[in-house]
Amino acid sequence: KTYYIRIMKQTIFLEPDKVYHIYNRANGSELMFRDDDDYLRFLQRFGILLGGYLDTLAYCLLPNHFHLMVRIVSTLEVDEEREEVNLHQLFSNLFNGYTKYFNLKYERKGSLFMPNFKRKEVYDSHYFAKLIAYIHTNPVKHGLVDDLNEWTFSSYHAYTTLKSSRVNTKDMIDFFGSKEELIRFHQNYNELLHDMKGLDMEG
């Protein structure tokens, strides 16, 4: 079975068991999160709508954009008459529902997110390791905090505390060999953010 995202009338396939970097930003100079309740609302809806289809390895929400590192799960409950799960529609439901909440709360109108969210396949181990650190240190890159530990709305805390959460911490810890090695990699990356220019990423 193949699960897909449609972007600009082009079918982009998301293959089970593969890992993807998915990200999007607010329109123009808009903010998509203004207070803690906004971040929590988005995470809650993400878990409800997509938690059964995506295995979340990492995430980071920032005032005007977000990053996700997810694996498409290999076993999904799908309609017997349709072997595809339209993940694009589920993401669209997430964005549209959050926009309605946001517009009502802040008495605004119109779209909030860029219409075509991005996705990149995580295709090798070097990219795999760099991506999780890139996502977690994004608030440092954008000058929101000096240290990645200071940013609340990322999955980094799930790795440092190992408290129960929707984040699959086991796979990444196994990849690095231990929790301590994963944290050490992040700390080194936090000190060497200038090296990110070789990742060919946006945001």
C-alpha positions in Angstrom: 0.0 0.0 0.0 1.2 3.5 -0.8 0.1 6.6 1.1 0.4 9.9 -0.7 0.5 13.7 -0.5 -0.8 15.8 -3.4 0.9 19.1 -3.9 0.1 21.5 -6.8 -1.8 18.7 -8.6 1.2 16.5 -8.5 1.1 13.2 -6.6 4.1 12.8 -4.3 4.3 9.4 -2.8 5.0 8.8 0.9 6.3 5.3 1.3 5.7 3.2 4.4 8.7 3.0 6.8 10.5 5.9 5.2 11.3 9.0 7.1 10.4 12.6 6.0 11.1 16.1 7.0 7.8 18.0 6.7 7.7 21.8 7.3 5.6 24.9 6.7 5.4 28.5 7.7 2.9 31.3 8.1 1.9 33.6 5.3 4.2 36.7 5.0 5.1 38.2 8.3 2.3 36.5 10.2 2.7 34.6 13.4 1.0 31.2 13.6 1.6 30.9 17.4 1.1 33.8 19.7 0.9 32.2 23.1 1.4 28.8 24.8 -2.2 27.7 24.2 -1.7 28.1 20.5 1.3 25.7 20.5 -0.6 23.2 22.6 -3.7 23.4 20.4 -1.6 22.6 17.3 0.2 19.7 18.9 -3.1 18.3 20.2 -4.8 18.4 16.8 -1.7 17.0 15.1 -1.7 14.0 17.5 -5.5 13.4 17.0 -5.5 13.7 13.2 -2.2 12.2 12.2 -0.9 10.3 15.2 -2.1 7.0 13.8 -0.4 7.5 10.4 2.9 9.1 11.3 5.5 8.0 13.8 6.9 11.3 15.2 10.6 11.2 15.7 11.1 15.0 16.3 9.3 18.3 16.1 9.8 21.9 16.8 7.2 24.7 16.7 8.3 28.3 16.3 6.3 31.5 16.2 6.0 31.6 12.4 6.9 28.0 11.2 7.3 24.4 12.3 9.4 21.3 11.5 8.5 17.7 11.8 10.6 14.5 11.4 8.2 11.6 10.9 8.1 8.0 9.7 5.1 6.8 7.7 3.8 3.8 9.6 3.8 0.5 7.8 0.3 -0.7 9.0 -2.7 1.6 8.6 -6.4 0.9 9.0 -7.8 2.1 5.6 -11.1 1.9 3.8 -11.4 -1.5 2.1 -12.4 0.1 -1.1 -9.5 2.5 -1.1 -5.9 1.4 -0.5 -4.6 5.0 -0.2 -4.7 7.2 2.8 -4.7 10.9 1.6 -2.2 12.3 4.1 -2.4 15.7 2.3 -6.1 15.9 3.2 -5.3 15.1 6.8 -2.6 17.8 6.9 -5.1 20.2 5.2 -7.7 19.4 7.9 -5.0 20.2 10.6 -4.1 23.5 9.0 -7.7 24.5 8.3 -9.0 23.6 11.7 -6.1 25.4 13.4 -6.7 28.5 11.3 -10.4 28.6 12.2 -9.4 28.4 15.9 -6.7 31.1 15.4 -8.9 33.5 13.4 -11.7 33.2 16.0 -9.4 33.8 18.9 -7.6 36.8 17.4 -10.5 38.2 15.3 -8.7 37.9 12.0 -9.7 36.5 8.6 -8.0 34.6 5.7 -5.5 31.9 5.4 -2.7 31.5 7.9 -0.3 28.8 6.4 1.5 28.8 3.1 -0.6 26.7 0.8 1.9 24.0 -0.1 3.8 22.5 2.8 7.2 21.0 2.0 8.5 17.5 2.5 11.9 15.9 2.0 12.8 12.3 2.3 15.5 11.5 4.8 17.6 9.4 2.6 20.9 8.6 4.4 22.3 8.2 7.9 24.2 11.6 7.8 21.1 13.5 7.0 19.2 11.4 9.6 21.5 12.5 12.4 21.8 16.1 11.3 18.1 16.6 10.8 17.1 15.9 14.4 19.7 18.3 15.7 18.8 20.9 13.1 15.1 20.7 14.1 15.8 20.9 17.8 18.3 23.8 17.5 16.1 25.9 15.2 15.1 28.2 18.0 18.8 29.0 18.6 19.3 29.6 14.9 16.5 32.1 14.8 17.7 33.9 18.0 14.7 33.0 20.1 16.9 31.3 22.8 20.6 30.8 23.5 20.4 27.1 24.3 18.0 24.5 22.8 17.1 23.4 26.4 15.3 26.8 26.8 12.7 26.2 24.1 9.5 24.6 25.4 7.8 23.5 22.2 10.2 20.9 20.7 10.6 17.2 21.2 14.1 17.7 22.6 12.7 17.5 26.2 11.2 14.1 25.4 14.8 12.9 24.8 16.4 14.5 27.8 13.7 13.4 30.3 12.4 10.2 28.5 9.0 10.8 30.0 6.1 9.2 28.2 5.0 11.1 25.1 3.9 10.7 21.6 7.5 11.0 20.4 9.2 7.8 19.4 12.5 8.4 21.2 13.6 4.8 21.1 14.6 4.7 17.4 16.7 7.8 17.6 18.4 6.8 20.8 19.1 3.4 19.3 20.6 5.1 16.2 23.0 7.2 18.3 23.8 4.3 20.6 22.6 6.0 23.9 20.7 8.9 25.2 24.0 10.5 26.3 25.4 10.3 22.8 22.3 11.9 21.3 22.5 14.7 23.8 26.2 15.2 23.2 25.6 15.4 19.4 22.9 18.1 20.0 25.2 20.1 22.3 28.0 20.0 19.7 25.5 21.0 17.0 24.2 23.8 19.2 27.8 25.3 19.3 28.3 24.8 15.5 25.2 26.2 13.9 27.2 27.7 11.1 27.7 24.2 9.8 24.0 24.0 8.9 24.5 25.7 5.5 25.5 22.4 4.0 22.1 20.8 4.8 20.3 22.5 2.0 17.2 23.2 4.1 14.8 26.0 4.5 13.4 27.7 7.6 
